[in-house]
Amino acid sequence: MRIDIMTLFPDTVGAVLHESIIGRAAKKGIVEINCHQIRDYTLNKQKQVDDYPYGGGYGCVMMAQPLKSCLEHIMLTVQGLRSRVIYMSPQGQPYTQETAKRLKRDYDHLVLVCGHYEGVDERFIEQCVDEEISLGDFVLTGGEIAAMAVADSVCRLVPGVLADEECYTGESHWDGLLEYPQYTRPEIWEGRRVPEVLIKGDHSRVARWRRKMQLKRTREKRPDMFARLELKDKEDRKLMEEIEKEASRRQLTEPLSYGKASLEDIPRIMEIVDYARQTLREHGVDQWQGDYPSEKQLRQDAEGGELYVVRHGFEIAAFFFLTDKPEPSYEDITDGKWTPDVPYCVLHRSAVAREYRGSAVAEYMLRCVEDITRQLGGRAVRVDTHKKNKSMQNLLRNNGFRYRGNVLANEYGHDPARQAFEKILKK
Ligand SMILES: C[S@@+](CC[C@H](N)C(=O)[O-])C[C@H]1O[C@@H](n2cnc3c(N)ncnc32)[C@H](O)[C@@H]1O
């Protein structure tokens, strides 16, 4: 791709475009960018490029002759290239990624004409210009910034300028979507964590999360773009259903906190248990269907200092039991094994209140579990769940827990088969 820029400020434009990625590509000969001083083509001694407008009015207009002479000089040096002369103008078609793709696809040579002052003599546009492009519906002092934007965005589509085609096909606007959020080191910055899914190295889960974020943020940030999307892909439609569902969940308006449960909290905790029991029944999960966990048991847990609550503001949003005492039933794990020789805590009896299901409370609860485990000197968290309790299994997997095998629970009279999960904690 060759680009010639006609401007009154060739040094400024050249300095910018010969920097960084595009500059390196130009040095390697992958693209060629030339900047031409329009003033060098005047026929008057003063090198005057502009004059007063006919009919009167404010400012000056660039004369057609220096522009035409500059363009002719450029064209004499071009042979056999598909050329396009473009005037950068607030009256042109608004520039988009689609325009960049078209220019890269259909031409090998672009001439970008930068106006200044009140613009250029209309007769030059009529006679010499193929197309007018605008950077947006606003007025710049000159066409240089717009020309640099066009040159940069077209050149980065030329093979070899970026490391890989994926560098630009995954970016915002390529296929009508915005890009997913990006993160780099450190993993925690000012208390904000990088999403867990990006750290685990599971490429298919990362790809799914990224696609979901693309759809989600396009809908949120650019509803106009989103309205133009045609979601033909089955997986995209599934992701959209998830996004809609998440959007209808309760918004967390108060800070979340956690602490040990007191006996005063038991009535609210029992409310949460009743709801969890009902939901499990509705999903055909034979877990918590007897009187486990009983009020008596939860009172004992609280008195033993091993029952915790998560609060949204002052309201209890979830509860859990966490202990550093080994769980005897975990010793007989089948179809797999635990990580050997790690001190661990066991998570039992946990549930999120009805109105907080699907909010970030469950994820927050697991982070609290990890914090407390560390405080107790543990390096791993172990937990079991019914084989049909898919939502718990998904929550665990999405938060870095791994399936380790099968164990039998002590829930007498009900299906005791449980899947065992473990998360090894970072120090
Ligand atoms: C002050 S402007 C002239 C505006 C012109 N009088 C009008 O109202 O249409 C000077 C030059 O800046 C450039 N320019 C201004 N706004 C632009 C935009 N949105 N996109 C591309 N170029 C622009 C054009 O090259 C233009 O000739």
The ligand as an SDF file (V2000), in Angstrom:
LIG
                    3D

 27 29  0  0  0  0  0  0  0  0999 V2000
  -11.9780   24.4730    9.0840 C   0  0  0  0  0  0  0  0  0  0  0  0
  -12.1180   23.1480    7.9460 S   0  0  0  0  0  0  0  0  0  0  0  0
  -13.1380   23.7750    6.7240 C   0  0  0  0  0  0  0  0  0  0  0  0
  -14.5620   23.4950    6.9740 C   0  0  0  0  0  0  0  0  0  0  0  0
  -15.4650   23.9800    5.8770 C   0  0  0  0  0  0  0  0  0  0  0  0
  -15.4790   25.4270    5.8450 N   0  0  0  0  0  0  0  0  0  0  0  0
  -16.8960   23.5070    6.1120 C   0  0  0  0  0  0  0  0  0  0  0  0
  -17.6000   24.1270    6.8770 O   0  0  0  0  0  0  0  0  0  0  0  0
  -17.2540   22.4450    5.5450 O   0  0  0  0  0  0  0  0  0  0  0  0
  -10.5570   23.0640    7.2370 C   0  0  0  0  0  0  0  0  0  0  0  0
  -10.1400   21.7020    6.7200 C   0  0  0  0  0  0  0  0  0  0  0  0
  -10.0890   20.7600    7.7600 O   0  0  0  0  0  0  0  0  0  0  0  0
  -10.3950   19.5010    7.2700 C   0  0  0  0  0  0  0  0  0  0  0  0
  -11.4670   18.9630    8.1090 N   0  0  0  0  0  0  0  0  0  0  0  0
  -12.2260   19.6280    8.9820 C   0  0  0  0  0  0  0  0  0  0  0  0
  -13.1000   18.8370    9.6010 N   0  0  0  0  0  0  0  0  0  0  0  0
  -12.9010   17.6190    9.1200 C   0  0  0  0  0  0  0  0  0  0  0  0
  -13.5060   16.3620    9.3500 C   0  0  0  0  0  0  0  0  0  0  0  0
  -14.5080   16.2150   10.2160 N   0  0  0  0  0  0  0  0  0  0  0  0
  -13.0400   15.2970    8.6930 N   0  0  0  0  0  0  0  0  0  0  0  0
  -12.0360   15.4090    7.8020 C   0  0  0  0  0  0  0  0  0  0  0  0
  -11.4220   16.5720    7.5370 N   0  0  0  0  0  0  0  0  0  0  0  0
  -11.8570   17.6590    8.1780 C   0  0  0  0  0  0  0  0  0  0  0  0
  -10.7680   19.6320    5.8150 C   0  0  0  0  0  0  0  0  0  0  0  0
   -9.6870   19.2230    5.0370 O   0  0  0  0  0  0  0  0  0  0  0  0
  -11.0340   21.0890    5.7020 C   0  0  0  0  0  0  0  0  0  0  0  0
  -10.7230   21.5820    4.4010 O   0  0  0  0  0  0  0  0  0  0  0  0
  1  2  1  0
  2  3  1  0
  2 10  1  0
  3  4  1  0
  4  5  1  0
  5  6  1  0
  5  7  1  0
  7  8  2  0
  7  9  1  0
 10 11  1  0
 11 12  1  0
 11 26  1  0
 12 13  1  0
 13 14  1  0
 13 24  1  0
 14 15  1  0
 14 23  1  0
 15 16  2  0
 16 17  1  0
 17 18  1  0
 17 23  2  0
 18 19  1  0
 18 20  2  0
 20 21  1  0
 21 22  2  0
 22 23  1  0
 24 25  1  0
 24 26  1  0
 26 27  1  0
M  CHG  2   2   1   9  -1
M  END
$$$$
